[in-house]
Amino acid sequence: MKGMHRSIAYSLGLALALAACSKKPVPPPPTEPKVTMPPEPTAAALKSSIHVTSPTPVKVLLDGKPACDTTPCELNDVPPGDHDVTCVDPDGGPATSGVTLGEGQHVEQICPSNAIRR
């Protein structure tokens, strides 16, 4: 009988050892899902515009550079920020006014009165 107990104990020990070796590894805990943010708007998407009008046709400068030969004038793709709009009337001279544009903002600018013929 002793031999039988020894054989059973050996078999049981071997079975336990094999069972311990055959365990599948515990998977790591789940990670939080990745959050994909939409792409940042491009500089082109943030451009603004200024629509310049006047009672009489005048030339328009944007930040000191020629923008339109005559009003009405649509200044497109203007970057956000502070800008100078100058209306130049050959008879009345230049008149400049400041415009602050937000991202994607569209504003109406009427030429100041000193640029309009008198």
Sine and cosine of phi, psi and omega as CSV:
sin_phi,cos_phi,sin_psi,cos_psi,sin_omega,cos_omega
0.00,0.00,-0.58,0.81,0.02,-1.00
-0.85,0.53,-0.64,0.77,0.00,-1.00
-0.90,0.43,-0.55,0.83,0.01,-1.00
-0.94,0.34,-0.66,0.75,0.02,-1.00
-0.90,0.43,-0.65,0.76,0.03,-1.00
-0.89,0.45,-0.67,0.75,0.01,-1.00
-0.91,0.41,-0.65,0.76,0.03,-1.00
-0.92,0.39,-0.69,0.73,0.00,-1.00
-0.89,0.46,-0.69,0.73,0.02,-1.00
-0.89,0.46,-0.71,0.71,0.00,-1.00
-0.90,0.44,-0.67,0.75,0.01,-1.00
-0.91,0.42,-0.68,0.73,0.04,-1.00
-0.89,0.46,-0.67,0.74,0.02,-1.00
-0.90,0.43,-0.66,0.75,0.01,-1.00
-0.90,0.44,-0.68,0.73,0.02,-1.00
-0.91,0.42,-0.65,0.76,0.02,-1.00
-0.90,0.43,-0.68,0.73,0.03,-1.00
-0.92,0.40,-0.61,0.79,0.02,-1.00
-0.91,0.43,-0.63,0.78,0.01,-1.00
-0.92,0.39,-0.58,0.82,-0.01,-1.00
-0.97,0.25,-0.45,0.89,-0.09,-1.00
-1.00,-0.01,0.07,1.00,0.01,-1.00
-0.92,0.40,0.65,-0.76,0.07,-1.00
-0.97,0.25,0.57,-0.82,0.02,-1.00
-0.91,0.42,0.55,-0.84,0.00,-1.00
-0.96,0.28,0.81,-0.59,-0.01,-1.00
-0.92,0.38,0.48,-0.88,0.02,-1.00
-0.92,0.40,0.40,-0.92,0.01,-1.00
-0.88,0.47,0.50,-0.87,-0.03,-1.00
-0.89,0.46,0.60,-0.80,0.04,-1.00
-1.00,-0.04,0.34,-0.94,0.02,-1.00
-0.93,0.36,0.60,-0.80,-0.01,-1.00
-0.91,0.42,0.54,-0.84,0.04,-1.00
-0.96,0.28,0.72,-0.69,0.05,-1.00
-0.99,-0.17,0.85,-0.52,0.01,-1.00
-0.99,-0.13,0.88,-0.48,0.01,-1.00
-1.00,0.07,0.54,-0.84,0.08,-1.00
-0.91,0.42,0.45,-0.89,-0.02,-1.00
-0.90,0.43,0.51,-0.86,0.06,-1.00
-0.90,0.43,0.59,-0.81,0.05,-1.00
-0.87,0.50,0.59,-0.81,0.02,-1.00
-0.98,0.22,0.26,-0.97,0.01,-1.00
-0.86,0.52,-0.59,0.81,0.00,-1.00
-0.90,0.43,-0.57,0.82,-0.02,-1.00
-0.95,0.32,-0.35,0.94,-0.05,-1.00
-0.99,-0.10,0.02,1.00,-0.03,-1.00
-0.91,0.41,0.48,-0.88,-0.01,-1.00
-0.89,-0.46,0.02,-1.00,0.04,-1.00
-0.59,-0.81,0.38,-0.93,0.03,-1.00
-0.77,-0.64,0.78,-0.62,0.08,-1.00
-0.97,-0.24,0.90,-0.44,-0.07,-1.00
-0.97,-0.26,0.77,-0.64,0.04,-1.00
-0.76,-0.65,0.28,-0.96,0.09,-1.00
-0.35,-0.94,0.41,-0.91,0.01,-1.00
-0.89,0.46,-0.54,0.84,0.05,-1.00
-0.82,-0.57,0.44,-0.90,-0.03,-1.00
-0.89,0.46,0.76,-0.66,0.08,-1.00
-0.69,-0.72,0.36,-0.93,0.08,-1.00
-0.99,0.14,0.55,-0.84,-0.05,-1.00
-0.85,-0.52,0.73,-0.69,0.10,-0.99
-0.91,-0.42,0.60,-0.80,0.10,-1.00
-0.88,-0.47,0.88,-0.48,-0.04,-1.00
0.81,0.59,0.64,0.76,0.07,-1.00
0.99,0.14,0.00,1.00,-0.02,-1.00
-0.92,-0.39,0.62,-0.78,0.01,-1.00
-0.82,0.57,0.73,-0.68,-0.02,-1.00
-0.85,-0.53,-0.67,0.74,0.00,-1.00
-0.57,-0.82,0.58,-0.82,0.04,-1.00
-0.97,0.24,-0.45,0.89,-0.03,-1.00
-0.40,-0.92,0.40,-0.91,0.09,-1.00
-1.00,-0.03,0.44,-0.90,0.02,1.00
-0.94,0.35,0.45,-0.89,-0.14,-0.99
-0.63,-0.78,0.73,-0.68,0.05,-1.00
-0.94,-0.34,0.91,-0.42,0.04,-1.00
-0.99,-0.16,0.97,-0.26,-0.05,-1.00
-0.99,-0.16,0.27,-0.96,0.06,-1.00
0.83,0.55,0.64,0.77,0.05,-1.00
-1.00,0.06,0.81,-0.59,0.00,-1.00
-0.92,0.39,0.48,-0.88,0.04,-1.00
-0.87,0.49,0.47,-0.88,0.03,-1.00
0.75,-0.66,-0.24,-0.97,-0.01,-1.00
-1.00,0.02,0.70,-0.71,0.00,-1.00
-0.65,-0.76,0.43,-0.90,0.11,-0.99
-0.96,-0.29,0.81,-0.59,0.09,-1.00
-0.96,-0.30,0.87,-0.49,0.00,-1.00
-0.92,-0.39,0.80,-0.60,0.07,-1.00
-0.97,-0.25,0.80,-0.60,-0.06,-1.00
-0.89,-0.45,0.90,-0.43,0.08,-1.00
-0.96,-0.29,0.79,-0.62,-0.03,-1.00
-0.84,0.54,-0.51,0.86,-0.03,-1.00
-1.00,-0.06,-0.46,0.89,-0.09,-1.00
-0.96,-0.28,-0.17,0.98,-0.01,-1.00
1.00,0.09,-0.02,-1.00,-0.04,-1.00
-1.00,0.08,0.48,-0.88,0.13,-0.99
-0.63,-0.77,0.79,-0.61,-0.06,-1.00
-0.91,-0.42,0.65,-0.76,0.11,-0.99
-0.70,-0.72,0.52,-0.86,-0.01,-1.00
-1.00,0.03,0.57,-0.82,0.05,-1.00
-0.72,-0.69,0.75,-0.66,0.10,-0.99
-0.94,-0.34,0.85,-0.53,-0.03,-1.00
-0.95,-0.32,0.70,-0.72,0.16,-0.99
-1.00,0.04,0.14,-0.99,0.00,-1.00
-0.88,0.47,0.82,-0.57,0.05,-1.00
0.95,0.31,0.19,0.98,-0.04,-1.00
-0.99,0.14,0.56,-0.83,0.04,-1.00
-0.82,-0.57,0.83,-0.56,-0.06,-1.00
-0.82,-0.57,0.40,-0.92,0.06,-1.00
-0.98,-0.22,0.79,-0.61,0.01,-1.00
-0.85,-0.53,0.84,-0.54,0.06,-1.00
-0.98,-0.20,0.74,-0.67,-0.04,-1.00
-0.87,0.50,0.67,-0.75,0.04,-1.00
-0.86,0.51,0.42,-0.91,-0.11,-0.99
-0.90,0.43,-0.45,0.89,-0.03,-1.00
-0.97,0.26,-0.07,1.00,0.09,-1.00
-0.99,-0.12,-0.04,1.00,-0.05,-1.00
-0.98,-0.18,0.67,-0.74,-0.03,-1.00
-0.83,0.56,0.58,-0.81,0.02,-1.00
-0.92,-0.39,0.00,0.00,0.00,0.00
